[in-house]
Amino acid sequence: MKQCSCCKEIKPLSEFTYIKPTPKRPYGRYHSHCKSCHAKNEKEWVRNNYRKAQARWKKYYQKHKEKIKEKSKEYKNNLREAALDHYGRVCACCGESQIEFLTIDHIFPPKRKTNRERKDLYGWLKRHNYPSGFQTLCWNCNMAKGIYGECPHCKRHMIEESTEKTN
């Protein structure tokens, strides 16, 4: 148990950030502020020192660029995998099942699309609990649907079905 120097509450050590030992300070220790006070103070500092914060973020990014890119790529892949798990791992039109070719498609075009939604469709789907109105298509079917209004596979299926009904 430890007392926070900011809010003066006594909290368990799990509520304080652990600072690892360094060459200058060979022993580990816990922050004097609890995590919630530390976050509140940090937010206020950023609001008051935005340019310094930007410089700090830029410096951190330059130092850890590869790790940040790797984590970002992993996060995006996990979002995509979750969306494909929900909507299916097979193209609804042609039956393609190779994951690299699959994407999520709006069944009906949206009334308006924000730039945010275009850039982060998989994140948007997760935040909105994977709503209906979307399907899995391969890139070929999705592009054909976007350019021609419908996929050639769908046209062919309709023609085949109509000839079967007339016979």
Sequence and secondary structure as in RCSB ss.txt:
>XXXX:A:sequence
MKQCSCCKEIKPLSEFTYIKPTPKRPYGRYHSHCKSCHAKNEKEWVRNNYRKAQARWKKYYQKHKEKIKEKSKEY
KNNLREAALDHYGRVCACCGESQIEFLTIDHIFPPKRKTNRERKDLYGWLKRHNYPSGFQTLCWNCNMAKGIYGE
CPHCKRHMIEESTEKTN
>XXXX:A:secstr
 EE TTT  EE GGGEEEE   SSS S EEEEEEHHHHHHHHHHHHHH HHHHHHHHHHHHHHTHHHHHHHHHHH
HHHHHHHHHHHH SS TTT    GGGEEEEESS  S   HHHHHTHHHHHHHTTS SSEEEEEHHHHHHHHHHSS
 HHHHHHHHHHHHHHH 
